[in-house]
């Protein structure tokens, strides 16, 4: 392993500094004026996005139907890719409620089968040992049921292939992390297969959070000394929002479609120890920001509480204004349920306030 610290590019430094500066203020109005080639135009007029919301009879079928509903958005890009990478959310390798259900993956593969020849890689970098999750949640049987797609399971930590990226640590110093190379492959169509869940630091974890915190790696099981780049993202509530946005910007060019499984979401003390919410829906969009914005709406969460989503929208990674999101399928008012927040929500929302430093003691 190369232990030499890579140099930070000027562009990377400027974006890191700009993102951090933006994080120190309250969420700006999305009607804020921006300059475009057409002159002064509001940010919400720049782009429209489509999000499908399906309420179905089963998790698997709902996922497939949500993808079919936006097939016209998926196929032009999917047709140009050599392979598909599905990134599940495996916060726990033992708690099913906290992790992507195998039926959600079946639903995605059912959609791909008549439309893509494969191969399909299901790749994850769990905080624990990913292969244990593959075994525990029944992922091993996916390949045999979907043979034409040549399904392969990959533990990104064990594979160890990475590209470096710059974030801020808990002391607001710029540091390098290792991001899984497969999630930065321009020849891959990357699918985020996440869940509707509350979170213990950033209020809600959805498709963007699944990608941004699933990409950083940790050491392989037999590797010594041990290391874990995921931990560098957990230095403070403000820093975490900024680093998610920084990482999302790096990953976004390879993103294909976001799939959010709300058949059974999680409320309360997520992302690993919350309670089940039978929302019985599936959400899909080729715009990850729009998918997450719709998810917050159906969870009854104030979008201004989720800083990383605001930062991503302001960086041009997607549409976060419901007025410019075309919802296909169920009406949001008919499928919304108020999710109970984490017990520590007051601490989580401190990112919205001013920074406070310990004053120096004068002698």
PyMOL commands that set and color helices and strands:
alter all, ss='L'
color gray80, all
select helices_A, chain A and resi 10-23+43-45+59-68+71-78+96-98+102-113+130-136+139-145+147-149+156-159+181-184+207-215+229-233+237-254+288-299+303-305+307-314+322-324+332-335+345-352
alter helices_A, ss='H'
color red, helices_A
select strands_A, chain A and resi 33-36+39-42+49-55+83-88+120-124+151-155+162-168+174-180+188-198+204-205+255-267+275-277+281-285+325-329
alter strands_A, ss='S'
color yellow, strands_A
deselect
rebuild
show_as cartoon
